Amino acid sequence: MDVKILLNEKDIPKQWYNLAADLPNPVQPPLGPGGKPIGPEMLAPVFPMNIIEQEVSTQRWIDIPKEVLEILYQWRPAPLRRATRLEKYLKTPAKIFYKDESTSPPGSHKPNTAVPQAYYNKVAGIKKITTETGAGQWGSALAYACNQFGLECKVYMVRISFDQKPFRKIMMQVWGANCVASPSNQTNFGRKILKEMPNTPGSLGIAISEAIEEAVSDKAGETRYSLGSVLNHVMLHQTIIGLEAKKQLQMVGIKKPDIVIGCAGGGSNFAGLSFPFVQDKINGANIEIIPVEPKACPSMTRGEFAYDHGDTACMTPLLAMYTLGHAFMPEPIHAGGLRYHGMAPLVCQAIVEGLVKPRAYHQLKCYESAMIWAKTEGFICAPETSHAIAATIDEALKAKEEGKEKVILFSYSGHGLMDLSGYDAYLTGKLKDYELPDADLKKSTAILKDLPKPSTKKTGKW
Amino acid sequence: MDVKILLNEKDIPKQWYNLAADLPNPVQPPLGPGGKPIGPEMLAPVFPMNIIEQEVSTQRWIDIPKEVLEILYQWRPAPLRRATRLEKYLKTPAKIFYKDESTSPPGSHKPNTAVPQAYYNKVAGIKKITTETGAGQWGSALAYACNQFGLECKVYMVRISFDQKPFRKIMMQVWGANCVASPSNQTNFGRKILKEMPNTPGSLGIAISEAIEEAVSDKAGETRYSLGSVLNHVMLHQTIIGLEAKKQLQMVGIKKPDIVIGCAGGGSNFAGLSFPFVQDKINGANIEIIPVEPKACPSMTRGEFAYDHGDTACMTPLLAMYTLGHAFMPEPIHAGGLRYHGMAPLVCQAIVEGLVKPRAYHQLKCYESAMIWAKTEGFICAPETSHAIAATIDEALKAKEEGKEKVILFSYSGHGLMDLSGYDAYLTGKLKDYELPDADLKKSTAILKDLPKPSTKKTGKW
């Protein structure tokens, strides 16, 4: 068997899979002010209507526009790869496959949704898209996508990253985006914060607020905002990962994986790989599906299932999700993409149903796993991806104990070439593990007690 | 036609192509002290004998060991890609194909030779390999390869890069290599330099001297030195690039390219893509073959064809090559891999014969080309690669003028994700072009006048 299982362009999936069509109990609707479900029209100043339609759709299969596919072909179908060297190192009977999302121009899975989002905005007559970015993965993906469609792109980048990690910013600039440090003096909210706290390092919450403010205050109505994870349409766009992987496993005679693993910050990489397999599980297949998060930011494993805001500044509607509370500030672990207080509502509903079983790891164990990976498979993974690798190694060793030839599939969400400082910190012994104290957790989730409560009804038998 | 033309593992070339078998006049032998041709045994303290045998071989096809192929499979066969978006942007009738060498773990073509070199050293019972590196492309490739075979790797990295570009160094450390700043206090030569010039930024010449000194002074005889370009065996190992590309063009019905382009510093990337096509040209095919170098370091276009040392400190034998003189110090352009005073003897002999026609570009034009590339094809290329892209764009525009549907093939030697500071310098207007003044050229080549002269005999009709 080749270590790379390659799909031709003509075999790329032509439709995305929408898990909302198959969940035993539907995802609970977002709530607006006063706890009332919000209608699509309330989101119209923020997102174009074609994206809002996808956000609320319960149609099972949604066509991928030809114009989107033509850009995805630049790196898709992405390779499915067999980690034979890791298998040998672990002496495991398990077969380890990984879906390699590191081959896109920005180096992660993020453009899978950035490209369709840019496309739908373009079709809706929008001229400019605003967004926020932390370490820069999402900002660079949207910059790339906007450039392909000739749209303006404005990225509010958390100031501390803007100053300390200049390389992602340069990538955005190469693709023609305007990347500014947040808080900036370009929005009312940014100016207010700068006045109150001139030396603030910024935060994702502040950056989101600035990006939304710029979008909704464009008098010409030609600017919209874009989000890189959490929302239903983002999960939808990412399902191309799992749909491709399913075809590729079939190419080598594997009907189904036994275990599916992905790292989860906002949830889009995990959802992208796993949702097509969650569908199979709903239909009776026996598959263990594991989203992996850091112990320093344990929304799924220790958070509450509650209605909460998606951002720190409470500008977004309330979403039904596992959350640590919207004011939660995680410790500065290196997996920046996993430092989010909440989790995608679709992923959370799958957890409520028992369809997926989350797990949390400490970052030292994750870096150890990343080092084993680099020394066996040769590639250097992103710190987020190392969480999926840590779980994969654990499952492969368990298969060895049990003497079972399990098929493990995980998502290789991105390469770590822009994140080498984390490896340096690990190699020089500067990294620490952070276990969130119970008292801190209690404090950060106290914010939820006056908000509406979502139903935890579960009908499945998983 | 798919934009990616993919080859299965089973179709990977099983032999390397050795141009030395087909050149009308042979490459002229390296000369030792006193101007006498040196025998293989004189190189034995530096390289293992199996590599020396390849270095002097005139056998046309040389088997690639199974153990080498098994590691190359991690990223090879590499994709051949069609640059349809660039074609459209240029409105050219030319078909532009590029062989994508950016998909290896270190991100360039360098491991194509690092892996076999590590293998042959391992087979010869060597325990440790030393080398030098400038910006770190080669050092990281050798670190990766040594790690795969369980060999120790020691990299002398030019101090200014060691201090200013820490990321390649971290890559090497992830793969278990010992990377030290050169000059170091670990060799006699390094200590001497440090005493004389404690604040020196270092140079490739010094680093080579340190690496060779460590190799030859290992009393146990278990250490050897490795070079990442210039020598015949390195060109040989890189021909897998062109051999794969040839098969891939045939897969889409193209019998031969009209134009083949590669950037050339020491020559290995250019040779790797082009030598299989140079063979076709020797056998009568009409192909234009173009190595591209920077105007700031114009060894092929303005240097002399002469016997010269491969290093600044005159530790290597004399090689027959186009050279600017071994003491030449190029201006600090961003394409660090193209800042070499000489050129691979095999490439130079092909120039003498008229088989390949070198060309030089200024760096601003190259960065302009890299920006066009990033905005059309989406990927961010290495500064070295941008030289090949600049020539490709020129040739595609010429084909447009002529109204000819030419097939252009170029080598995409590596990605630029570790080189974003060069893009930043370009975007902020800080980059300059350097034209080497005639007087400086005359001064730097004066060093050659007392050295033996190689023959410039030419029998071909190209």
Boltz contact constraints between the chains, C-beta under 6 A:
constraints:
  - contact:
      token1: [A, 2]
      token2: [B, 9]
      max_distance: 6.0
  - contact:
      token1: [A, 3]
      token2: [B, 73]
      max_distance: 6.0
  - contact:
      token1: [A, 6]
      token2: [B, 6]
      max_distance: 6.0
  - contact:
      token1: [A, 9]
      token2: [B, 2]
      max_distance: 6.0
  - contact:
      token1: [A, 73]
      token2: [B, 3]
      max_distance: 6.0
  - contact:
      token1: [A, 74]
      token2: [B, 378]
      max_distance: 6.0
  - contact:
      token1: [A, 105]
      token2: [B, 378]
      max_distance: 6.0
  - contact:
      token1: [A, 105]
      token2: [B, 379]
      max_distance: 6.0
  - contact:
      token1: [A, 147]
      token2: [B, 375]
      max_distance: 6.0
  - contact:
      token1: [A, 167]
      token2: [B, 420]
      max_distance: 6.0
  - contact:
      token1: [A, 170]
      token2: [B, 420]
      max_distance: 6.0
  - contact:
      token1: [A, 170]
      token2: [B, 423]
      max_distance: 6.0
  - contact:
      token1: [A, 170]
      token2: [B, 424]
      max_distance: 6.0
  - contact:
      token1: [A, 173]
      token2: [B, 427]
      max_distance: 6.0
  - contact:
      token1: [A, 174]
      token2: [B, 374]
      max_distance: 6.0
  - contact:
      token1: [A, 174]
      token2: [B, 380]
      max_distance: 6.0
  - contact:
      token1: [A, 174]
      token2: [B, 423]
      max_distance: 6.0
  - contact:
      token1: [A, 374]
      token2: [B, 174]
      max_distance: 6.0
  - contact:
      token1: [A, 375]
      token2: [B, 147]
      max_distance: 6.0
  - contact:
      token1: [A, 378]
      token2: [B, 74]
      max_distance: 6.0
  - contact:
      token1: [A, 378]
      token2: [B, 105]
      max_distance: 6.0
  - contact:
      token1: [A, 379]
      token2: [B, 105]
      max_distance: 6.0
  - contact:
      token1: [A, 380]
      token2: [B, 174]
      max_distance: 6.0
  - contact:
      token1: [A, 417]
      token2: [B, 417]
      max_distance: 6.0
  - contact:
      token1: [A, 420]
      token2: [B, 167]
      max_distance: 6.0
  - contact:
      token1: [A, 420]
      token2: [B, 170]
      max_distance: 6.0
  - contact:
      token1: [A, 423]
      token2: [B, 170]
      max_distance: 6.0
  - contact:
      token1: [A, 423]
      token2: [B, 174]
      max_distance: 6.0
  - contact:
      token1: [A, 424]
      token2: [B, 170]
      max_distance: 6.0
  - contact:
      token1: [A, 427]
      token2: [B, 173]
      max_distance: 6.0
